[in-house]
Amino acid sequence: MHENVVSGLVRRRRELALEADTVRAQYEALLADVAALDRSILLFNPDADIAAVAPLSFTRKEDWAKRGAIARAILSALRGITEPMPAPDIVALLCEDRSLAIGALAPKLALRRVNRSLSRLRDNGAVESRASAGGQYLEWEIAR
């Protein structure tokens, strides 16, 4: 039995070694490109301080909600209403509760996140939806 385990581990090691070689080759190619750019910069400006050129840094955008926060905010908002509410109105209510300007948050992204969260809540039985009078959006309320 352990022959199968060993052969599987050996196969996985070979796959990872291949991937490491590929990544190493890509890394070396990138370093060669950086060196070529350094030479080009020095060709046009021999006094340039290449060491002072800092690489770009990755900064993650601050998200307006952490995991589960949208669902909790939606449930809290829906508990405070008497009539079913369409998703765009829920987005506006959440932005108002969080003191966010809708312009500061991409409205389509916010609506998509709220709709996704509402769908999950409906699948879990926490909220219910029905067609609105206008027919464009579903209206949502707490499941009774």
C-alpha positions as CSV (number, residue, x, y, z in Angstrom):
1,M,0.0,0.0,0.0
2,H,2.7,2.5,0.9
3,E,4.2,1.9,-2.6
4,N,1.3,3.9,-3.9
5,V,1.9,6.7,-1.4
6,V,5.6,6.8,-2.2
7,S,5.0,6.9,-5.9
8,G,2.5,9.7,-5.5
9,L,4.9,11.7,-3.4
10,V,7.7,11.1,-5.9
11,R,5.4,12.3,-8.7
12,R,4.4,15.4,-6.8
13,R,8.0,16.2,-6.0
14,R,8.9,15.9,-9.7
15,E,6.0,18.3,-10.6
16,L,7.1,20.8,-7.9
17,A,10.8,20.6,-9.1
18,L,9.6,21.3,-12.7
19,E,7.6,24.3,-11.5
20,A,10.5,25.6,-9.4
21,D,12.8,25.4,-12.4
22,T,10.2,27.3,-14.5
23,V,9.8,30.0,-11.9
24,R,13.6,30.2,-11.5
25,A,14.0,30.7,-15.3
26,Q,11.3,33.4,-15.3
27,Y,13.0,35.1,-12.3
28,E,16.4,35.1,-14.1
29,A,14.8,36.5,-17.2
30,L,13.3,39.3,-15.2
31,L,16.6,40.1,-13.6
32,A,18.3,40.2,-17.0
33,D,15.5,42.6,-18.2
34,V,16.2,44.8,-15.1
35,A,19.9,44.8,-15.8
36,A,19.3,45.8,-19.4
37,L,17.1,48.7,-18.3
38,D,19.8,49.8,-15.8
39,R,22.3,49.8,-18.6
40,S,19.9,51.8,-20.8
41,I,19.3,54.4,-18.0
42,L,23.1,54.8,-17.5
43,L,23.5,55.2,-21.3
44,F,21.3,58.2,-21.3
45,N,22.2,59.5,-17.8
46,P,25.7,58.3,-16.7
47,D,25.2,60.1,-13.3
48,A,22.0,58.3,-12.5
49,D,21.9,56.5,-9.1
50,I,20.3,53.2,-10.1
51,A,20.3,51.9,-6.5
52,A,18.0,54.8,-5.5
53,V,15.3,53.6,-7.9
54,A,12.9,51.8,-5.6
55,P,10.6,49.0,-6.9
56,L,6.9,49.6,-7.0
57,S,5.1,48.3,-4.0
58,F,1.8,46.5,-3.9
59,T,-0.9,48.1,-1.8
60,R,-4.2,46.4,-1.2
61,K,-7.3,48.5,-1.4
62,E,-9.1,49.0,1.8
63,D,-12.3,47.0,1.6
64,W,-15.5,48.5,2.9
65,A,-16.6,45.2,4.5
66,K,-14.9,42.3,6.1
67,R,-16.1,38.7,5.7
68,G,-19.7,38.3,6.8
69,A,-20.1,42.1,7.5
70,I,-22.3,42.7,4.5
71,A,-24.7,39.9,5.4
72,R,-24.9,41.1,9.0
73,A,-25.5,44.7,7.9
74,I,-28.2,43.5,5.4
75,L,-30.0,41.5,8.1
76,S,-29.8,44.5,10.5
77,A,-31.2,46.8,7.9
78,L,-34.0,44.5,6.9
79,R,-35.0,44.0,10.5
80,G,-35.7,47.8,10.7
81,I,-38.1,48.0,7.8
82,T,-41.8,47.4,7.5
83,E,-42.0,46.9,3.7
84,P,-39.9,44.8,1.4
85,M,-37.0,46.7,-0.1
86,P,-35.1,46.4,-3.5
87,A,-31.4,45.8,-3.5
88,P,-30.4,49.4,-4.6
89,D,-32.3,50.8,-1.7
90,I,-30.5,48.3,0.6
91,V,-27.1,49.5,-0.8
92,A,-28.1,53.1,-0.1
93,L,-29.2,52.2,3.4
94,L,-26.0,50.3,4.1
95,C,-23.9,53.3,2.8
96,E,-25.9,55.6,5.0
97,D,-25.5,53.4,8.1
98,R,-21.7,53.2,7.5
99,S,-21.4,56.9,6.6
100,L,-20.1,56.1,3.2
101,A,-20.7,58.3,0.2
102,I,-22.1,56.2,-2.7
103,G,-19.6,58.0,-5.0
104,A,-16.7,56.8,-2.9
105,L,-17.8,53.2,-3.4
106,A,-18.3,51.8,-6.9
107,P,-22.1,51.5,-7.0
108,K,-22.1,48.5,-9.4
109,L,-19.6,46.7,-7.2
110,A,-21.6,47.4,-4.0
111,L,-24.9,46.3,-5.7
112,R,-23.2,43.1,-6.9
113,R,-21.9,42.3,-3.4
114,V,-25.2,43.0,-1.8
115,N,-27.1,40.9,-4.4
116,R,-24.6,38.0,-3.9
117,S,-25.0,38.2,-0.1
118,L,-28.8,38.4,-0.5
119,S,-28.8,35.3,-2.6
120,R,-26.8,33.4,-0.1
121,L,-29.1,34.6,2.7
122,R,-32.1,33.4,0.7
123,D,-30.5,30.0,0.1
124,N,-30.0,29.8,3.9
125,G,-33.6,30.7,4.5
126,A,-32.8,34.0,6.3
127,V,-34.5,36.3,3.8
128,E,-37.2,36.1,1.2
129,S,-37.5,37.8,-2.2
130,R,-40.4,38.6,-4.4
131,A,-40.9,40.4,-7.7
132,S,-41.3,44.1,-7.4
133,A,-44.1,46.1,-9.0
134,G,-41.7,47.6,-11.5
135,G,-40.2,44.2,-12.2
136,Q,-36.6,45.5,-12.5
137,Y,-35.4,44.3,-9.0
138,L,-36.5,41.8,-6.5
139,E,-37.8,43.1,-3.2
140,W,-36.2,41.6,-0.1
141,E,-37.4,41.1,3.5
142,I,-36.6,39.0,6.5
143,A,-38.1,35.4,6.2
144,R,-41.1,35.0,8.4
